[in-house]
Amino acid sequence: MNINKTLFPIGAPFTDIARMRRTFDDLQVQLATGKLAQTLSDMGTGRGTDIDLRHKLSRSAAYDKNITMVKTRLDVMDLAVSRMDTIETDARAFAAADAAGEHELNLATAQNFAKAHLDEVVSLLNSEIGGRYLFAGGNTEKPPVEKLSVLLDGEGGRDGFRTVVS
């Protein structure tokens, strides 16, 4: 017995079901991974646009990171300079003739005060973030100012402030 295939078109519905099943599987993978395709070739004609957008997004993220880093450095530098201004104001007020209350300065107190503030200024000038010294100019790998002990007493055959003054 011959069956007329035109009366029973079974091939087309099975093909449609198989295609819908592949589409369903692809959609499940997209939903699970959050990705449109597993490879760039699966993206078809949209892959060039996707690559371009990813590149622009990466550049934008790099700019944003750089802006954040520079802002942090500038904020720290602003705080350091503001503190140095306060130190200068305090030093002027302390050095005024009537600061000790009796028109005389207590030299021992003044010396300790000056040394403590000089140490703080040196520390502020040697401010560092992420391995870069903020006030070091073009050579940010090493501190711009020697330690206070080296400035005052010298080191390695170099005279310090105390030796030069005496």
N, CA, C and O of each residue as an XYZ file, in Angstrom:
664
protein
N       0.821     -1.154      0.000
C       0.000      0.000      0.000
C       0.883      1.241      0.000
O       1.790      1.381      0.821
N       0.604      2.114     -0.916
C       1.327      3.361     -1.041
C       0.601      4.469     -0.292
O      -0.610      4.650     -0.422
N       1.381      5.206      0.499
C       0.789      6.335      1.218
C       1.175      7.607      0.482
O       2.341      7.841      0.166
N       0.203      8.385      0.230
C       0.453      9.657     -0.435
C       1.013     10.638      0.588
O       0.337     10.978      1.560
N       2.247     11.093      0.373
C       2.906     11.978      1.327
C       2.290     13.360      1.345
O       2.443     14.091      2.324
N       1.640     13.710      0.349
C       1.023     15.031      0.328
C      -0.187     15.090      1.230
O      -0.572     16.167      1.685
N      -0.797     13.937      1.495
C      -1.947     13.936      2.395
C      -1.525     14.037      3.854
O      -2.286     14.531      4.686
N      -0.320     13.573      4.171
C       0.184     13.596      5.544
C       1.534     14.356      5.603
O       2.587     13.719      5.640
N       1.515     15.687      5.612
C       2.766     16.463      5.629
C       3.365     16.510      7.035
O       3.162     17.477      7.770
N       4.090     15.478      7.397
C       4.649     15.358      8.730
C       5.992     16.086      8.855
O       6.323     16.558      9.943
N       6.751     16.187      7.808
C       8.096     16.750      7.865
C       8.128     18.201      8.332
O       8.965     18.551      9.163
N       7.261     19.038      7.833
C       7.280     20.460      8.171
C       7.016     20.711      9.653
O       7.758     21.488     10.254
N       6.013     20.106     10.278
C       5.804     20.352     11.716
C       6.975     19.864     12.562
O       7.335     20.522     13.538
N       7.575     18.733     12.215
C       8.725     18.262     12.983
C       9.914     19.203     12.838
O      10.642     19.440     13.803
N      10.111     19.730     11.657
C      11.185     20.695     11.428
C      10.931     21.949     12.252
O      11.851     22.489     12.866
N       9.690     22.409     12.265
C       9.337     23.601     13.054
C       9.542     23.346     14.549
O      10.036     24.215     15.268
N       9.167     22.165     15.009
C       9.341     21.834     16.426
C      10.825     21.769     16.779
O      11.221     22.243     17.844
N      11.642     21.201     15.919
C      13.089     21.114     16.163
C      13.705     22.515     16.187
O      14.556     22.810     17.026
N      13.269     23.379     15.256
C      13.786     24.756     15.233
C      13.367     25.507     16.493
O      14.173     26.234     17.074
N      12.131     25.343     16.917
C      11.656     26.010     18.137
C      12.397     25.485     19.367
O      12.671     26.235     20.304
N      12.718     24.191     19.355
C      13.462     23.610     20.476
C      14.872     24.215     20.555
O      15.336     24.535     21.650
N      15.566     24.377     19.405
C      16.894     25.005     19.391
C      16.805     26.460     19.873
O      17.650     26.923     20.639
N      15.782     27.161     19.417
C      15.587     28.552     19.850
C      15.333     28.602     21.348
O      15.871     29.464     22.042
N      14.515     27.681     21.850
C      14.226     27.620     23.283
C      15.507     27.337     24.078
O      15.743     27.961     25.113
N      16.327     26.407     23.604
C      17.595     26.093     24.279
C      18.515     27.318     24.290
O      19.130     27.620     25.313
N      18.613     28.025     23.154
C      19.433     29.243     23.086
C      18.933     30.298     24.069
O      19.730     30.954     24.740
N      17.634     30.457     24.152
C      17.066     31.455     25.070
C      17.318     31.074     26.529
O      17.560     31.944     27.365
N      17.264     29.781     26.834
C      17.566     29.339     28.194
C      19.018     29.641     28.559
O      19.299     30.085     29.672
N      19.941     29.400     27.624
C      21.354     29.692     27.858
C      21.543     31.200     28.058
O      22.286     31.617     28.947
N      20.875     32.017     27.238
C      20.973     33.472     27.376
C      20.454     33.923     28.737
O      21.051     34.785     29.383
N      19.363     33.347     29.160
C      18.781     33.708     30.451
C      19.692     33.296     31.600
O      19.848     34.040     32.568
N      20.288     32.127     31.499
C      21.152     31.632     32.575
C      22.477     32.386     32.654
O      22.965     32.668     33.748
N      23.059     32.713     31.505
C      24.376     33.353     31.504
C      24.312     34.872     31.420
O      25.275     35.550     31.781
N      23.207     35.409     30.956
C      23.110     36.853     30.776
C      23.820     37.320     29.521
O      24.016     38.520     29.329
N      24.207     36.393     28.668
C      24.917     36.728     27.433
C      24.020     36.434     26.240
O      23.249     35.474     26.232
N      24.145     37.292     25.235
C      23.351     37.119     24.019
C      23.805     35.903     23.226
O      22.990     35.210     22.617
N      25.110     35.646     23.236
C      25.654     34.519     22.490
C      26.889     33.999     23.219
O      27.502     34.709     24.016
N      27.237     32.758     22.933
C      28.396     32.159     23.582
C      29.697     32.536     22.875
O      30.749     32.599     23.511
N      29.636     32.784     21.584
C      30.813     33.198     20.825
C      30.437     34.402     19.973
O      29.257     34.671     19.747
N      31.445     35.118     19.506
C      31.180     36.275     18.648
C      30.530     35.867     17.335
O      29.707     36.607     16.797
N      30.885     34.703     16.817
C      30.289     34.272     15.550
C      28.796     33.985     15.702
O      28.047     34.101     14.732
N      28.355     33.615     16.901
C      26.932     33.377     17.149
C      26.133     34.679     17.118
O      24.910     34.652     16.980
N      26.811     35.809     17.244
C      26.103     37.093     17.289
C      25.704     37.585     15.906
O      24.862     38.474     15.780
N      26.295     37.022     14.889
C      25.927     37.411     13.531
C      26.407     38.814     13.195
O      27.540     39.182     13.502
N      25.543     39.589     12.565
C      25.940     40.915     12.086
C      26.137     41.922     13.206
O      26.735     42.971     12.969
N      25.663     41.652     14.412
C      25.789     42.597     15.524
C      27.119     42.536     16.234
O      27.352     43.321     17.154
N      28.004     41.634     15.843
C      29.249     41.472     16.578
C      30.173     42.667     16.442
O      30.867     43.008     17.400
N      30.209     43.319     15.278
C      31.060     44.497     15.102
C      30.632     45.626     16.023
O      31.464     46.290     16.641
N      29.341     45.833     16.107
C      28.808     46.861     17.002
C      29.107     46.515     18.453
O      29.461     47.385     19.247
N      28.962     45.243     18.792
C      29.227     44.818     20.163
C      30.692     45.024     20.536
O      30.990     45.501     21.630
N      31.596     44.673     19.649
C      33.025     44.854     19.922
C      33.338     46.336     20.090
O      34.077     46.715     20.998
N      32.785     47.168     19.226
C      33.006     48.617     19.314
C      32.467     49.177     20.627
O      33.131     49.986     21.276
N      31.274     48.754     21.018
C      30.693     49.243     22.272
C      31.486     48.768     23.490
O      31.655     49.518     24.451
N      31.965     47.541     23.453
C      32.785     47.034     24.564
C      34.079     47.828     24.690
O      34.524     48.132     25.797
N      34.681     48.161     23.553
C      35.913     48.956     23.559
C      35.648     50.342     24.145
O      36.421     50.826     24.972
N      34.564     50.976     23.720
C      34.227     52.310     24.243
C      33.908     52.252     25.733
O      34.290     53.152     26.480
N      33.222     51.222     26.165
C      32.900     51.064     27.579
C      34.162     50.848     28.403
O      34.288     51.389     29.502
N      35.085     50.069     27.884
C      36.354     49.831     28.576
C      37.144     51.130     28.703
O      37.687     51.421     29.769
N      37.213     51.914     27.625
C      37.916     53.203     27.674
C      37.250     54.145     28.661
O      37.927     54.855     29.404
N      35.935     54.154     28.668
C      35.197     55.017     29.588
C      35.459     54.617     31.041
O      35.614     55.481     31.905
N      35.509     53.330     31.308
C      35.797     52.853     32.663
C      37.213     53.231     33.079
O      37.447     53.581     34.235
N      38.163     53.163     32.142
C      39.544     53.545     32.446
C      39.624     55.047     32.754
O      40.317     55.451     33.688
N      38.915     55.872     31.970
C      38.889     57.310     32.249
C      38.281     57.580     33.620
O      38.787     58.408     34.376
N      37.201     56.885     33.936
C      36.538     57.081     35.223
C      37.460     56.705     36.378
O      37.513     57.407     37.388
N      38.180     55.607     36.231
C      39.126     55.177     37.275
C      40.233     56.208     37.445
O      40.624     56.528     38.567
N      40.733     56.725     36.335
C      41.793     57.726     36.376
C      41.292     59.014     37.028
O      42.008     59.624     37.823
N      40.085     59.427     36.703
C      39.514     60.638     37.299
C      39.367     60.470     38.809
O      39.671     61.388     39.570
N      38.908     59.314     39.236
C      38.753     59.045     40.666
C      40.102     59.093     41.379
O      40.211     59.653     42.471
N      41.135     58.505     40.761
C      42.459     58.489     41.370
C      43.022     59.906     41.478
O      43.569     60.280     42.516
N      42.891     60.690     40.417
C      43.404     62.062     40.430
C      42.640     62.901     41.446
O      43.235     63.728     42.136
N      41.330     62.698     41.545
C      40.528     63.446     42.524
C      40.987     63.128     43.941
O      41.086     64.026     44.777
N      41.265     61.866     44.216
C      41.750     61.480     45.540
C      43.082     62.151     45.843
O      43.287     62.670     46.941
N      43.986     62.141     44.868
C      45.288     62.788     45.069
C      45.129     64.283     45.314
O      45.765     64.842     46.208
N      44.286     64.923     44.525
C      44.083     66.365     44.695
C      43.443     66.687     46.045
O      43.783     67.689     46.673
N      42.519     65.837     46.487
C      41.905     66.051     47.804
C      42.947     65.960     48.919
O      42.955     66.782     49.835
N      43.821     64.963     48.838
C      44.866     64.812     49.854
C      45.836     65.985     49.795
O      46.251     66.500     50.833
N      46.199     66.410     48.591
C      47.097     67.560     48.450
C      46.451     68.822     49.016
O      47.120     69.627     49.664
N      45.154     68.993     48.772
C      44.437     70.156     49.305
C      44.442     70.139     50.832
O      44.657     71.172     51.467
N      44.206     68.973     51.419
C      44.248     68.863     52.880
C      45.636     69.171     53.418
O      45.773     69.849     54.437
N      46.669     68.676     52.739
C      48.048     68.915     53.191
C      48.391     70.402     53.126
O      48.965     70.949     54.068
N      48.044     71.054     52.026
C      48.344     72.484     51.882
C      47.538     73.304     52.893
O      48.049     74.275     53.451
N      46.295     72.923     53.128
C      45.484     73.623     54.132
C      46.092     73.473     55.520
O      46.122     74.426     56.300
N      46.572     72.278     55.822
C      47.206     72.060     57.131
C      48.492     72.871     57.247
O      48.776     73.425     58.309
N      49.277     72.950     56.168
C      50.497     73.755     56.202
C      50.160     75.232     56.426
O      50.893     75.936     57.119
N      49.068     75.694     55.851
C      48.636     77.079     56.066
C      48.271     77.292     57.534
O      48.594     78.332     58.108
N      47.608     76.323     58.136
C      47.256     76.411     59.557
C      48.515     76.411     60.425
O      48.604     77.160     61.398
N      49.481     75.573     60.070
C      50.742     75.525     60.815
C      51.440     76.878     60.737
O      51.959     77.371     61.739
N      51.454     77.472     59.560
C      52.090     78.782     59.389
C      51.384     79.835     60.240
O      52.047     80.655     60.876
N      50.076     79.828     60.263
C      49.308     80.779     61.074
C      49.587     80.573     62.555
O      49.771     81.538     63.298
N      49.619     79.315     62.985
C      49.907     79.019     64.395
C      51.324     79.459     64.772
O      51.538     79.986     65.864
N      52.291     79.246     63.875
C      53.676     79.632     64.156
C      53.802     81.151     64.275
O      54.506     81.648     65.154
N      53.130     81.879     63.403
C      53.159     83.350     63.494
C      52.533     83.826     64.803
O      53.047     84.734     65.456
N      51.424     83.206     65.174
C      50.755     83.603     66.412
C      51.624     83.287     67.627
O      51.670     84.062     68.582
N      52.308     82.150     67.588
C      53.160     81.758     68.709
C      54.383     82.669     68.821
O      54.852     82.968     69.919
N      54.890     83.102     67.667
C      56.088     83.930     67.658
C      55.801     85.401     67.964
O      56.734     86.190     68.117
N      54.543     85.773     68.052
C      54.208     87.163     68.371
C      54.766     87.509     69.746
O      54.865     86.641     70.613
N      55.126     88.753     69.945
C      55.801     89.185     71.175
C      54.997     88.890     72.431
O      55.586     88.588     73.470
N      53.703     88.966     72.374
C      52.911     88.755     73.583
C      52.264     87.372     73.625
O      51.320     87.164     74.387
N      52.739     86.447     72.843
C      52.143     85.118     72.800
C      52.340     84.366     74.108
O      51.487     83.571     74.503
N      53.469     84.615     74.787
C      53.728     83.925     76.050
C      52.990     84.602     77.192
O      52.982     84.092     78.312
N      52.384     85.721     76.927
C      51.612     86.394     77.951
C      52.376     87.457     78.696
O      51.770     88.272     79.393
N      53.702     87.476     78.571
C      54.505     88.443     79.331
C      55.533     89.132     78.445
O      56.601     89.513     78.924
N      55.235     89.296     77.182
C      56.121     89.951     76.222
C      57.477     89.263     76.108
O      58.446     89.889     75.680
N      57.563     88.016     76.473
C      58.783     87.242     76.326
C      58.420     85.851     75.831
O      57.392     85.292     76.213
N      59.257     85.310     74.997
C      59.037     83.953     74.504
C      59.794     82.967     75.373
O      60.934     83.221     75.763
N      59.189     81.890     75.664
C      59.861     80.795     76.338
C      60.603     80.019     75.254
O      59.980     79.299     74.474
N      61.916     80.157     75.198
C      62.685     79.596     74.090
C      62.641     78.074     74.034
O      62.663     77.503     72.944
N      62.582     77.417     75.162
C      62.508     75.950     75.166
C      61.185     75.497     74.556
O      61.153     74.570     73.747
N      60.107     76.149     74.944
C      58.792     75.811     74.391
C      58.747     76.141     72.905
O      58.217     75.368     72.107
N      59.304     77.293     72.535
C      59.305     77.688     71.131
C      60.091     76.690     70.275
O      59.690     76.381     69.153
N      61.206     76.191     70.804
C      62.016     75.231     70.058
C      61.248     73.926     69.844
O      61.247     73.379     68.741
N      60.602     73.435     70.884
C      59.816     72.193     70.765
C      58.632     72.385     69.814
O      58.312     71.510     69.009
N      57.994     73.546     69.927
C      56.854     73.873     69.063
C      57.308     73.892     67.594
O      56.664     73.297     66.730
N      58.421     74.581     67.328
C      58.921     74.702     65.960
C      59.336     73.348     65.406
O      59.054     73.041     64.248
N      60.005     72.532     66.222
C      60.449     71.222     65.752
C      59.258     70.322     65.429
O      59.259     69.629     64.411
N      58.248     70.332     66.288
C      57.056     69.507     66.051
C      56.350     69.935     64.765
O      55.909     69.093     63.983
N      56.247     71.236     64.551
C      55.569     71.710     63.347
C      56.408     71.480     62.093
O      55.859     71.191     61.030
N      57.730     71.605     62.203
C      58.589     71.304     61.064
C      58.491     69.826     60.703
O      58.457     69.478     59.523
N      58.445     68.965     61.696
C      58.290     67.533     61.453
C      56.965     67.263     60.734
O      56.905     66.439     59.821
N      55.916     67.955     61.147
C      54.614     67.771     60.497
C      54.646     68.268     59.056
O      54.069     67.629     58.176
N      55.303     69.387     58.799
C      55.400     69.909     57.426
C      56.181     68.939     56.544
O      55.794     68.691     55.402
N      57.279     68.388     57.066
C      58.057     67.406     56.306
C      57.185     66.186     55.997
O      57.214     65.670     54.880
N      56.418     65.728     56.975
C      55.528     64.577     56.751
C      54.468     64.907     55.701
O      54.148     64.072     54.854
N      53.927     66.117     55.756
C      52.926     66.513     54.768
C      53.530     66.577     53.359
O      52.901     66.154     52.390
N      54.738     67.102     53.257
C      55.392     67.174     51.947
C      55.737     65.790     51.410
O      55.861     65.606     50.200
N      55.892     64.824     52.299
C      56.185     63.452     51.894
C      54.919     62.599     51.809
O      54.995     61.373     51.892
N      53.762     63.231     51.646
C      52.492     62.497     51.515
C      52.564     61.562     50.308
O      53.094     61.908     49.252
N      52.011     60.367     50.505
C      52.101     59.346     49.474
C      50.771     58.625     49.337
O      50.120     58.313     50.334
N      50.373     58.364     48.111
C      49.174     57.561     47.833
C      49.523     56.569     46.734
O      49.982     56.955     45.659
N      49.308     55.316     47.005
C      49.526     54.276     46.005
C      50.951     54.212     45.491
O      51.172     53.934     44.312
N      51.932     54.470     46.367
C      53.321     54.388     45.964
C      53.838     55.619     45.229
O      54.962     55.610     44.727
N      53.029     56.684     45.159
C      53.446     57.917     44.486
C      53.462     59.053     45.496
O      52.471     59.301     46.183
N      54.590     59.737     45.582
C      54.708     60.881     46.471
C      54.094     62.088     45.774
O      54.489     62.449     44.665
N      53.120     62.708     46.442
C      52.299     63.724     45.800
C      53.041     65.014     45.488
O      52.746     65.654     44.479
N      53.983     65.410     46.313
C      54.691     66.672     46.117
C      56.090     66.466     45.532
O      56.951     67.336     45.663
N      56.318     65.324     44.891
C      57.657     64.981     44.410
C      57.948     65.481     43.004
O      59.046     65.254     42.496
N      57.018     66.142     42.368
C      57.261     66.625     41.011
C      57.293     65.481     40.026
O      56.418     64.615     40.043
N      58.300     65.469     39.163
C      58.381     64.448     38.126
C      58.893     63.108     38.610
O      58.659     62.096     37.951
N      59.584     63.065     39.737
C      60.125     61.818     40.266
C      59.293     61.385     41.469
O      59.651     61.673     42.611
N      58.202     60.704     41.217
C      57.249     60.373     42.277
C      57.585     59.094     43.027
O      56.825     58.679     43.903
N      58.709     58.460     42.703
C      59.049     57.190     43.346
C      59.775     57.364     44.669
O      59.807     56.434     45.474
N      60.361     58.534     44.916
C      61.081     58.724     46.178
C      60.577     59.995     46.867
O      60.089     60.914     46.210
N      60.700     60.036     48.194
C      60.180     61.194     48.934
C      60.892     62.485     48.514
O      62.105     62.480     48.300
N      60.155     63.578     48.396
C      60.763     64.833     47.957
C      61.621     65.499     49.026
O      62.519     66.275     48.699
N      61.360     65.209     50.298
C      62.075     65.862     51.401
C      62.671     64.776     52.291
O      62.026     63.769     52.582
N      63.911     64.996     52.717
C      64.557     64.049     53.631
C      63.815     64.027     54.968
O      63.047     64.936     55.283
N      64.059     62.971     55.745
C      63.485     62.894     57.093
C      64.019     64.048     57.933
O      65.093     64.580     57.654
N      63.272     64.428     58.953
C      63.646     65.560     59.796
C      65.004     65.336     60.455
O      65.801     66.269     60.555
N      65.275     64.126     60.900
C      66.567     63.852     61.544
C      67.727     64.090     60.574
O      68.775     64.589     60.985
N      67.560     63.747     59.310
C      68.598     63.976     58.307
C      68.737     65.475     58.040
O      69.851     65.979     57.902
N      67.624     66.182     57.968
C      67.687     67.634     57.744
C      68.421     68.342     58.883
O      69.218     69.249     58.643
N      68.152     67.929     60.111
C      68.749     68.611     61.266
C      70.173     68.152     61.554
O      71.039     68.977     61.844
N      70.427     66.850     61.478
C      71.717     66.314     61.910
C      72.626     65.864     60.768
O      73.815     65.636     60.992
N      72.110     65.733     59.576
C      72.921     65.277     58.450
C      73.009     63.766     58.419
O      72.560     63.073     59.333
N      73.614     63.263     57.316
C      73.738     61.814     57.168
C      74.699     61.525     56.024
O      74.722     62.251     55.030
N      75.488     60.472     56.159
C      76.367     60.029     55.086
C      77.377     61.081     54.642
O      77.594     61.259     53.444
N      77.983     61.765     55.571
C      78.987     62.763     55.216
C      78.414     64.138     54.864
O      79.164     65.079     54.605
N      77.119     64.245     54.855
C      76.491     65.543     54.573
C      76.152     66.218     55.884
O      75.695     65.565     56.822
N      76.368     67.502     55.957
C      76.060     68.260     57.165
C      74.563     68.551     57.220
O      73.892     68.737     56.205
N      74.076     68.579     58.464
C      72.694     68.956     58.695
C      72.584     70.413     59.090
O      73.584     71.129     59.146
N      71.378     70.843     59.361
C      71.123     72.233     59.712
C      71.913     72.657     60.959
O      72.486     73.746     60.996
N      71.939     71.803     61.958
C      72.630     72.149     63.206
C      74.127     72.380     62.976
O      74.703     73.309     63.542
N      74.749     71.552     62.163
C      76.179     71.709     61.861
C      76.425     72.994     61.087
O      77.377     73.720     61.373
N      75.576     73.277     60.113
C      75.737     74.476     59.308
C      75.581     75.733     60.148
O      76.331     76.693     59.971
N      74.620     75.739     61.059
C      74.382     76.917     61.904
C      75.529     77.123     62.875
O      75.921     78.261     63.132
N      76.071     76.049     63.419
C      77.161     76.194     64.395
C      78.449     76.513     63.671
O      79.491     76.675     64.307
